[in-house]
Amino acid sequence: SEDVWELSLEPLSEMDWRAGQFINLQNKNGDTRSYSIASIQEEDYFVVLHIRHYPDGKVSDWIVSTLEVGETVEIQGPTGTCYYDPEMAGSPLLLIAVGTGAAPLIGVAREALRQGHSAPIAFYHGAASEENLYLKDQLAALEKSHPNFNATCASLEVNGELGITDIALSDNPNLNKHVVFLAGASDVIEDARIKVVAACAQLSSIYSDP
């Protein structure tokens, strides 16, 4: 996508992280923003972030316009509880991502598959435009290599007012036995949380990264 960049960070000291957690990234002026981790420690060398570029963004524009390969950056973290846990192994997973909320959740999906999760994993990625469904190729590759993984990508550009949460719940109307992951803009995720609870998802089985 023209406005989504991938930033790969090499930790300069020993660092443990889980896909779905987030770090705080600080520019030279001390401005700080939180970004979720898309990579998984056991298979990926770098801590990978997906950065949506806002031309007037103090941190995102610094990353895109000023930061150069090889520079050292300061971070805080990682922290957060929106990650896969082996105790989820027997439960179907429903992952609903909006925009760059796909970053932590593709990491969660990859980690679940790496750990041999055999129950169904359904990944839904929504965006405003078709162009912003930037993980189509990676999701298709996961589908091809893992029979229990299914991905649906949909944009408001094509589907009108039918949001990705509504599409996901039309396919999965009863979430009583599911573990649900939600990631994206905070208002969209709060709306999604209300809808998945109405679809019988247990509060203790909902993990979110707004």
Residue pairs with C-beta under 8 A, 6 or more apart in sequence:
1 131
1 132
1 134
2 131
3 52
3 53
3 132
4 50
4 51
4 52
4 53
4 100
4 132
4 134
5 50
5 51
5 52
5 53
5 63
5 64
6 38
6 48
6 49
6 50
6 51
7 35
7 48
7 49
7 50
7 51
7 63
8 46
8 47
8 48
9 46
9 47
9 48
9 49
9 73
9 75
10 45
10 46
10 47
11 47
12 72
15 47
15 78
16 41
16 78
17 23
17 37
17 41
17 47
17 78
18 37
18 40
18 41
18 78
18 83
18 84
18 111
19 37
19 38
19 39
19 40
19 41
19 83
19 84
19 104
19 107
19 108
19 110
19 111
20 36
20 37
20 80
20 82
20 83
20 84
20 104
20 105
20 107
20 108
20 111
20 181
20 183
20 207
20 209
21 36
21 37
21 77
21 78
21 79
21 80
21 81
21 82
21 83
21 104
22 34
22 35
22 36
22 37
22 77
22 78
22 79
22 80
22 104
22 209
23 34
23 35
23 37
23 47
23 49
23 75
23 76
23 77
23 78
23 79
24 32
24 33
24 34
24 35
24 75
24 76
24 77
25 32
25 33
25 34
25 35
25 49
25 59
25 63
25 73
25 74
25 75
26 32
26 59
26 73
26 74
26 75
26 76
27 58
27 59
27 62
27 63
28 62
29 58
31 58
31 59
31 62
32 59
32 76
33 57
33 58
33 59
33 60
35 49
35 50
35 51
35 103
36 49
36 50
36 80
36 82
36 100
36 101
36 103
36 104
36 107
36 183
36 209
37 47
37 48
37 49
37 78
37 103
37 104
37 107
38 48
38 49
38 50
38 103
38 104
38 106
38 107
39 46
39 47
39 48
39 107
40 107
40 110
40 111
40 114
42 111
42 114
43 110
43 114
47 78
48 103
49 103
50 100
50 102
50 103
50 134
51 60
51 63
51 64
51 100
52 60
52 99
52 100
53 60
53 61
53 63
53 64
54 60
54 61
55 61
67 73
80 209
81 207
82 104
82 108
82 181
82 183
82 207
82 208
82 209
83 108
83 111
83 207
84 108
84 111
84 112
84 115
84 117
86 115
88 112
88 117
88 179
89 115
89 116
89 117
89 118
89 119
90 119
91 119
91 177
91 178
91 179
91 205
92 119
92 120
92 121
92 122
92 172
92 177
92 178
92 179
93 108
93 109
93 112
93 117
93 119
93 120
93 121
93 122
93 178
93 179
93 180
93 181
94 122
94 124
94 168
94 172
94 175
94 178
94 179
94 180
94 181
94 196
95 105
95 108
95 109
95 121
95 122
95 123
95 124
95 180
95 181
95 183
96 105
96 124
96 126
96 164
96 165
96 168
96 180
96 181
96 182
96 183
96 184
96 192
96 196
97 104
97 105
97 106
97 123
97 124
97 125
97 126
97 164
97 182
97 183
97 184
98 125
98 126
98 127
98 164
98 183
98 184
98 185
98 188
98 189
98 192
99 126
99 127
99 128
99 132
99 184
99 185
100 184
101 182
101 183
101 184
101 185
101 189
101 209
102 125
102 134
102 135
102 183
103 183
104 183
104 209
105 123
105 181
105 183
105 209
106 123
106 135
106 138
106 139
108 181
109 121
109 123
109 142
109 149
110 142
112 121
113 121
113 142
113 146
113 149
117 148
118 148
119 148
120 148
120 150
121 146
121 148
121 149
121 150
122 150
122 151
122 152
122 168
122 171
122 172
123 139
123 142
123 149
123 150
123 151
123 152
124 151
124 152
124 153
124 154
124 164
124 165
124 167
124 168
125 133
125 135
125 139
125 151
125 152
125 153
125 154
125 164
126 153
126 154
126 155
126 156
126 163
126 164
126 165
126 167
126 184
127 133
127 134
127 153
127 155
127 156
128 155
128 156
128 157
129 155
129 156
129 157
130 155
130 157
130 158
132 155
133 153
133 154
133 155
135 153
136 153
139 151
139 153
140 151
142 149
142 151
143 149
143 150
143 151
152 164
152 167
152 168
152 171
154 162
154 164
154 167
156 162
156 163
159 167
163 188
165 188
165 191
165 192
165 195
165 196
166 195
169 175
169 195
169 196
169 199
172 178
172 199
173 199
174 199
174 200
175 196
175 199
175 200
175 201
176 200
176 201
176 202
178 201
178 205
179 205
179 207
180 196
180 201
180 205
180 206
180 207
181 207
181 208
181 209
182 189
182 192
182 193
182 196
182 206
182 207
182 208
182 209
182 210
183 189
183 208
183 209
183 210
184 192
184 210
185 210
186 210
189 208
189 209
189 210
190 210
193 206
193 208
196 206
197 203
197 206
